Amino acid sequence: MSFTEWDWSPPRSPPLGDHEVPLLSRHLQGRRIALVVCGGIAALKAPELARDLRRRGARVTAFCSQEALRYVGLEALEWACEQPVIRDLSWRAEHLSDSEPFDAWLVAPATYNTIGKLAAGVADTVVTAALASALGRLVQGRTQILVAPTMHGSLHTPLLERNGRLLQQLGVRFITPRDAYGKHNLSAAELLVAAVCRAVSTSALVGRRLLVTGGPTPVPLDGVRAIVNRFRGRLGAAISEELLLRGAEVRFVLGDGGWRPPSWLPYTLAATYDDYRRLCLEAVAGGLEAGIFSAAVADYRPRHPVAGKIASGLGHLTLELEPTEKVIDAVRAADPALVMVSFKVMQGASTEELIATARRRLGPSQLVVANRAEDVQGEEQTAWLVDAEGAQRVQGKGAIAAALADRLEGMLGQPNDLKT
């Protein structure tokens, strides 16, 4: 295989305008986001960060210090935002954003200097003046401010901590920096965008404590082998992402099938069925409002697993299996009031049979997500959301996750209008 023998084929991908971005979701649809770029080397990532915000539907305006322009091209940032960069104080008073206020301000990268000036009330540049005004709006409940610190480790001083805690008391949110090479580095763009989505969400799921499970639950045969199924947890990850972006407090328990979610998506790995059962019951004991059980839980386990390693080269091997405990039943017993979403997978069944089977599971579960194993291929998946009102057909993991989140909003309460 050679990487340097292009056959001169023209692009086959669908066309997209030069300034357009593929829309991943609408979590920031209609939202105005101010991207404040300070003078650190991480400023070079600002154009891609602006486009990542737009991929969630945001309209982005950049405020840029003169120092930042040493690291990021002005035209590149304007191209990414599709509008001029605010880099000077002018008679238009863009820093006050009176005519078109911003839903959130994301300071990324945020330098030691800018954090200190914001805490001290200094407003001597377009960036610090804009943030001073934003802070006033924040304390009035009219916007959100998120700060993504980046700096050398030697700048992490008691003064930085004092200034940061003072700003936190006023409602400023600090996004945990990525720790590498003795420095505070800019977090992944996906994490920064997720933090913005959560900050501006008015979903009924904001602050709700939810459990999501996904993937297989291996049962050991011996010290090195296990029985596992083909499901890997991608739908569970999509559901966790959707709920997180809507502002929920999500605990994602992922059975170990080898696949791992994006690095920014938090999860707890369940290496075995026993780990899975323990983690689910621990989550319930810690207090939950809903559980979404998409994991493909093992139905059987070896009656006598081998402590060491079964020898290779045997003429034959007989395994005696016994049923596993239904973890979802144990969860229901631990918290009879828990809102529960369960999943049913069948193979070779008709749509009518699948939906009828799912309906029989209603009662213990308020919602059942049903699909056929043959309809699950990578990101492609067809499922039916079945409740007491009927069955809804949904195509694609992202769409399934969004539809499920919509149902949970209805189950758990009315939209939260505290953030505007």
C-alpha positions as CSV (number, residue, x, y, z in Angstrom):
1,M,0.0,0.0,0.0
2,S,1.3,3.4,-0.9
3,F,0.2,6.8,0.5
4,T,1.8,8.8,-2.3
5,E,0.1,7.4,-5.5
6,W,-3.0,9.5,-5.9
7,D,-5.0,8.4,-8.9
8,W,-6.2,12.0,-9.5
9,S,-9.9,11.2,-8.8
10,P,-12.0,14.3,-8.2
11,P,-13.8,14.7,-4.8
12,R,-16.7,12.3,-4.3
13,S,-18.0,13.8,-1.1
14,P,-21.1,15.9,-1.1
15,P,-20.4,19.6,-1.8
16,L,-20.3,22.1,1.0
17,G,-19.9,25.9,0.7
18,D,-16.5,27.3,1.5
19,H,-17.7,28.9,4.8
20,E,-20.3,26.2,5.7
21,V,-19.8,23.6,8.3
22,P,-21.5,20.2,8.5
23,L,-24.2,20.5,11.3
24,L,-23.6,17.8,14.0
25,S,-26.6,18.9,16.1
26,R,-28.7,21.9,17.1
27,H,-27.8,22.2,20.7
28,L,-26.6,25.8,20.1
29,Q,-29.1,26.7,17.4
30,G,-30.1,30.3,17.6
31,R,-27.4,31.0,20.3
32,R,-24.9,33.8,20.0
33,I,-21.5,32.8,21.4
34,A,-18.6,35.3,22.0
35,L,-15.3,33.6,21.5
36,V,-12.7,35.6,23.4
37,V,-9.1,34.8,22.2
38,C,-6.2,35.9,24.4
39,G,-2.5,36.1,23.6
40,G,-1.3,32.6,24.2
41,I,0.1,30.1,21.7
42,A,-3.1,28.1,21.9
43,A,-4.8,31.0,20.1
44,L,-3.8,29.3,16.9
45,K,-6.6,26.7,17.6
46,A,-9.3,29.4,17.6
47,P,-10.5,29.1,14.0
48,E,-11.2,25.4,14.4
49,L,-12.9,26.0,17.8
50,A,-15.1,28.6,16.2
51,R,-16.1,26.1,13.5
52,D,-16.8,23.5,16.1
53,L,-19.2,25.8,17.9
54,R,-20.9,26.5,14.6
55,R,-21.2,22.7,14.0
56,R,-23.6,22.7,16.9
57,G,-25.6,25.6,15.4
58,A,-24.0,28.6,17.1
59,R,-23.4,32.0,15.6
60,V,-19.9,33.0,16.7
61,T,-18.3,36.4,17.1
62,A,-14.6,36.5,18.0
63,F,-13.0,39.1,20.3
64,C,-9.3,39.1,19.9
65,S,-6.4,40.8,21.7
66,Q,-3.6,42.3,19.7
67,E,-1.3,39.8,21.4
68,A,-3.5,36.9,20.2
69,L,-3.0,38.1,16.6
70,R,0.6,37.2,16.9
71,Y,-0.5,33.5,16.9
72,V,-3.7,33.4,14.8
73,G,-4.3,35.0,11.5
74,L,-7.0,37.6,11.4
75,E,-8.5,36.5,8.1
76,A,-8.5,32.9,9.2
77,L,-10.5,33.7,12.3
78,E,-12.9,35.9,10.3
79,W,-13.3,33.1,7.8
80,A,-14.1,30.6,10.5
81,C,-16.7,32.9,12.2
82,E,-18.1,34.3,9.0
83,Q,-17.9,37.8,10.4
84,P,-15.4,40.5,11.4
85,V,-13.3,40.0,14.5
86,I,-13.7,42.6,17.2
87,R,-10.2,43.8,18.0
88,D,-10.6,47.4,19.0
89,L,-12.8,49.6,21.1
90,S,-14.9,51.6,18.8
91,W,-17.9,54.0,18.8
92,R,-20.1,51.0,18.0
93,A,-19.4,49.7,21.5
94,E,-19.4,46.1,20.4
95,H,-17.8,45.2,23.7
96,L,-21.1,46.0,25.4
97,S,-23.2,43.8,23.1
98,D,-26.3,45.9,23.9
99,S,-28.1,45.4,20.6
100,E,-27.3,41.7,20.2
101,P,-26.4,40.2,23.6
102,F,-24.5,36.9,23.8
103,D,-25.8,33.8,25.4
104,A,-22.4,32.8,26.5
105,W,-18.8,34.0,26.5
106,L,-16.0,31.4,26.0
107,V,-12.6,32.7,26.9
108,A,-10.2,30.3,25.1
109,P,-7.3,30.4,25.5
110,A,-7.5,32.4,28.8
111,T,-4.2,33.7,29.9
112,Y,-2.9,34.4,33.5
113,N,-3.0,38.1,32.6
114,T,-6.6,38.2,31.5
115,I,-7.8,36.1,34.4
116,G,-6.1,38.5,36.8
117,K,-7.4,41.6,35.1
118,L,-11.0,40.3,35.1
119,A,-10.8,39.5,38.8
120,A,-9.3,43.0,39.5
121,G,-11.9,44.9,37.5
122,V,-9.4,46.1,34.9
123,A,-10.9,47.0,31.6
124,D,-8.1,48.5,29.5
125,T,-8.4,46.6,26.2
126,V,-11.3,45.4,24.0
127,V,-11.0,41.9,25.5
128,T,-10.9,43.0,29.2
129,A,-13.6,45.7,28.6
130,A,-15.9,43.1,26.9
131,L,-15.4,40.6,29.7
132,A,-16.0,43.3,32.4
133,S,-19.3,44.0,30.7
134,A,-20.1,40.3,30.4
135,L,-19.4,39.9,34.1
136,G,-22.0,42.5,34.8
137,R,-24.5,40.6,32.7
138,L,-23.5,37.4,34.4
139,V,-24.3,38.6,37.9
140,Q,-27.7,39.8,36.5
141,G,-28.4,36.3,35.2
142,R,-28.3,37.4,31.6
143,T,-25.3,35.4,30.2
144,Q,-22.8,32.8,31.0
145,I,-19.0,33.1,31.1
146,L,-16.7,30.0,30.6
147,V,-12.9,30.3,31.0
148,A,-10.4,27.8,29.6
149,P,-7.1,28.6,31.2
150,T,-3.8,27.9,29.4
151,M,-0.4,28.8,30.9
152,H,3.0,27.5,32.0
153,G,3.0,25.6,35.3
154,S,5.1,28.3,37.0
155,L,2.2,30.7,36.6
156,H,0.0,28.5,38.8
157,T,0.3,30.6,41.9
158,P,-1.8,31.4,44.9
159,L,-2.7,34.6,43.2
160,L,-4.2,32.7,40.2
161,E,-6.2,30.5,42.6
162,R,-7.4,33.5,44.6
163,N,-8.5,35.3,41.4
164,G,-10.2,32.1,40.0
165,R,-12.1,31.4,43.2
166,L,-13.3,35.0,43.3
167,L,-14.6,34.8,39.8
168,Q,-16.2,31.4,40.5
169,Q,-18.1,33.0,43.4
170,L,-19.6,35.5,40.8
171,G,-20.7,32.6,38.6
172,V,-17.8,32.3,36.2
173,R,-17.2,28.6,35.1
174,F,-13.6,27.4,34.7
175,I,-13.1,24.5,32.3
176,T,-10.4,22.1,33.6
177,P,-7.3,22.5,31.5
178,R,-5.5,19.5,30.0
179,D,-2.5,18.6,32.2
180,A,0.6,17.9,30.0
181,Y,4.3,18.7,30.1
182,G,4.0,20.6,33.4
183,K,1.5,23.1,31.8
184,H,-2.1,23.9,31.7
185,N,-3.0,23.2,28.1
186,L,-6.2,24.0,26.2
187,S,-8.8,21.3,26.6
188,A,-10.0,19.4,23.5
189,A,-12.4,21.5,21.3
190,E,-15.2,18.9,21.8
191,L,-15.0,19.3,25.5
192,L,-15.0,23.1,25.3
193,V,-18.1,23.0,23.0
194,A,-19.8,20.6,25.3
195,A,-19.2,22.9,28.2
196,V,-20.9,25.7,26.3
197,C,-23.8,23.6,25.3
198,R,-24.4,22.6,29.0
199,A,-24.0,26.2,30.2
200,V,-26.8,27.5,27.9
201,S,-29.1,24.5,28.0
202,T,-32.7,25.1,29.2
203,S,-33.6,21.4,29.0
204,A,-35.6,19.8,31.7
205,L,-32.7,17.5,32.1
206,V,-30.3,20.1,33.4
207,G,-28.8,18.8,36.7
208,R,-30.7,15.5,36.5
209,R,-28.8,12.5,37.8
210,L,-28.9,9.8,35.1
211,L,-27.3,6.4,34.6
212,V,-26.5,5.2,31.1
213,T,-25.1,1.8,30.4
214,G,-23.7,0.4,27.2
215,G,-21.6,-2.3,25.6
216,P,-21.3,-6.0,26.6
217,T,-20.6,-7.4,30.0
218,P,-17.9,-10.1,29.6
219,V,-18.1,-13.2,31.8
220,P,-14.7,-14.9,32.4
221,L,-14.0,-18.4,31.3
222,D,-10.6,-18.4,32.9
223,G,-7.9,-15.9,33.8
224,V,-7.4,-14.7,30.2
225,R,-10.6,-15.6,28.2
226,A,-14.2,-14.4,28.4
227,I,-17.5,-14.8,26.7
228,V,-18.6,-11.5,25.1
229,N,-21.1,-10.4,22.5
230,R,-20.6,-8.2,19.4
231,F,-22.2,-5.0,20.8
232,R,-19.6,-2.3,21.8
233,G,-21.5,0.5,23.4
234,R,-21.7,3.1,20.6
235,L,-25.4,3.7,21.2
236,G,-24.8,4.1,24.9
237,A,-22.1,6.7,24.2
238,A,-24.4,8.6,21.8
239,I,-27.1,8.7,24.5
240,S,-24.6,9.8,27.1
241,E,-23.3,12.6,24.8
242,E,-26.9,13.8,24.1
243,L,-27.8,13.9,27.7
244,L,-24.6,15.6,28.7
245,L,-25.0,18.3,26.1
246,R,-28.5,19.0,27.4
247,G,-27.0,19.6,30.9
248,A,-27.7,16.3,32.7
249,E,-25.3,14.8,35.3
250,V,-24.6,11.5,33.5
251,R,-22.8,8.4,34.8
252,F,-21.9,6.2,31.8
253,V,-21.1,2.6,32.6
254,L,-19.4,1.0,29.6
255,G,-18.9,-2.7,29.4
256,D,-15.5,-3.7,28.0
257,G,-15.9,-4.7,24.4
258,G,-12.6,-3.1,23.2
259,W,-14.2,0.1,21.8
260,R,-13.7,3.3,23.7
261,P,-15.7,6.6,23.4
262,P,-14.1,10.0,22.5
263,S,-11.6,11.1,25.1
264,W,-13.7,14.0,26.3
265,L,-16.7,11.8,27.1
266,P,-16.5,10.5,30.7
267,Y,-17.2,6.9,31.4
268,T,-16.6,4.1,33.9
269,L,-15.4,0.8,32.5
270,A,-17.0,-2.4,33.6
271,A,-14.5,-5.2,32.8
272,T,-16.9,-8.0,33.7
273,Y,-20.5,-8.7,34.4
274,D,-19.8,-8.6,38.2
275,D,-18.3,-5.1,37.8
276,Y,-21.3,-4.0,35.8
277,R,-23.8,-5.2,38.4
278,R,-21.8,-3.6,41.2
279,L,-21.4,-0.2,39.4
280,C,-25.2,-0.1,38.5
281,L,-26.2,-0.7,42.1
282,E,-23.7,1.8,43.4
283,A,-25.1,4.4,41.1
284,V,-28.6,3.7,42.3
285,A,-27.5,3.9,45.9
286,G,-25.9,7.3,45.2
287,G,-29.3,8.7,44.0
288,L,-30.7,8.6,40.5
289,E,-33.7,10.1,38.7
290,A,-33.6,7.8,35.7
291,G,-31.6,4.8,34.3
292,I,-31.1,4.1,30.6
293,F,-30.0,0.4,30.3
294,S,-28.7,0.0,26.7
295,A,-25.9,-2.5,27.7
296,A,-26.1,-6.0,26.1
297,V,-25.9,-7.8,29.4
298,A,-24.7,-11.4,29.5
299,D,-27.6,-13.9,30.0
300,Y,-25.3,-16.8,31.0
301,R,-22.0,-17.3,32.7
302,P,-19.7,-20.4,33.3
303,R,-20.8,-22.3,36.4
304,H,-17.2,-23.0,37.3
305,P,-14.8,-20.5,35.8
306,V,-11.1,-21.6,35.9
307,A,-8.8,-19.6,38.1
308,G,-5.8,-20.0,35.8
309,K,-5.7,-20.6,32.1
310,I,-7.4,-23.4,30.3
311,A,-4.8,-25.4,28.4
312,S,-4.6,-25.0,24.7
313,G,-4.8,-27.9,22.3
314,L,-7.5,-29.9,24.1
315,G,-9.5,-32.3,21.9
316,H,-12.7,-30.7,23.0
317,L,-13.9,-28.4,25.8
318,T,-17.3,-28.6,27.5
319,L,-18.6,-25.5,29.2
320,E,-21.5,-25.6,31.7
321,L,-23.3,-22.3,31.8
322,E,-25.8,-20.9,34.3
323,P,-28.2,-17.9,34.0
324,T,-27.0,-14.6,35.3
325,E,-29.1,-12.4,37.6
326,K,-31.1,-9.8,35.7
327,V,-29.4,-6.6,36.8
328,I,-32.3,-4.4,35.7
329,D,-34.5,-6.3,38.2
330,A,-32.0,-5.8,40.9
331,V,-32.0,-2.0,40.1
332,R,-35.8,-1.9,40.2
333,A,-35.8,-3.6,43.5
334,A,-33.2,-1.2,44.9
335,D,-35.3,1.8,43.7
336,P,-38.9,1.1,42.8
337,A,-39.6,4.8,41.9
338,L,-36.7,5.0,39.4
339,V,-37.7,6.1,35.8
340,M,-36.3,3.3,33.7
341,V,-35.6,2.9,30.0
342,S,-34.8,-0.7,28.9
343,F,-33.6,-2.1,25.6
344,K,-34.8,-5.2,23.8
345,V,-32.8,-6.9,21.0
346,M,-34.3,-9.7,18.8
347,Q,-33.1,-11.4,15.7
348,G,-35.2,-12.8,12.9
349,A,-38.4,-11.3,14.3
350,S,-40.9,-9.2,12.4
351,T,-41.5,-5.6,13.3
352,E,-44.9,-6.6,14.8
353,E,-43.3,-9.3,17.0
354,L,-40.5,-6.9,18.1
355,I,-43.0,-4.2,19.2
356,A,-45.3,-6.7,20.8
357,T,-42.4,-8.1,22.9
358,A,-41.3,-4.6,23.9
359,R,-44.9,-3.7,25.0
360,R,-44.9,-6.7,27.4
361,R,-41.9,-5.1,29.1
362,L,-43.7,-1.9,29.9
363,G,-44.6,-1.4,33.5
364,P,-41.2,-2.0,35.1
365,S,-39.9,0.3,32.3
366,Q,-41.6,3.5,31.2
367,L,-40.0,3.3,27.8
368,V,-38.5,0.3,25.8
369,V,-36.1,0.8,22.9
370,A,-36.5,-2.2,20.6
371,N,-34.4,-3.2,17.6
372,R,-33.4,-6.3,15.6
373,A,-29.7,-7.3,15.8
374,E,-29.6,-7.4,12.0
375,D,-30.6,-3.7,11.9
376,V,-27.4,-2.7,13.9
377,Q,-24.4,-2.1,11.6
378,G,-21.9,0.4,13.0
379,E,-23.5,3.9,13.1
380,E,-26.5,2.6,11.2
381,Q,-29.3,1.5,13.4
382,T,-33.1,1.3,13.3
383,A,-35.0,1.2,16.6
384,W,-38.6,1.6,17.8
385,L,-39.2,3.6,20.9
386,V,-42.2,1.9,22.6
387,D,-44.3,3.3,25.4
388,A,-47.9,3.2,26.5
389,E,-48.8,5.7,23.7
390,G,-47.4,3.7,20.8
391,A,-44.2,3.0,18.9
392,Q,-42.0,5.5,17.1
393,R,-39.5,4.4,14.5
394,V,-36.1,6.2,14.6
395,Q,-33.2,5.8,12.2
396,G,-29.5,6.3,13.3
397,K,-27.8,6.3,16.7
398,G,-27.7,10.1,17.0
399,A,-31.4,10.3,16.2
400,I,-32.2,7.5,18.6
401,A,-30.3,9.3,21.4
402,A,-32.1,12.6,20.7
403,A,-35.6,11.0,20.6
404,L,-34.9,9.2,23.8
405,A,-33.7,12.5,25.5
406,D,-36.9,14.2,24.3
407,R,-38.9,11.4,26.0
408,L,-37.0,11.8,29.2
409,E,-37.6,15.5,29.2
410,G,-41.3,14.7,29.2
411,M,-41.0,12.1,31.9
412,L,-38.9,14.2,34.3
413,G,-40.5,17.6,34.1
414,Q,-40.9,20.9,32.2
415,P,-38.1,22.8,30.5
416,N,-35.8,24.7,32.9
417,D,-36.1,28.4,32.1
418,L,-33.7,29.7,34.7
419,K,-31.0,30.2,32.1
420,T,-31.8,32.8,29.4
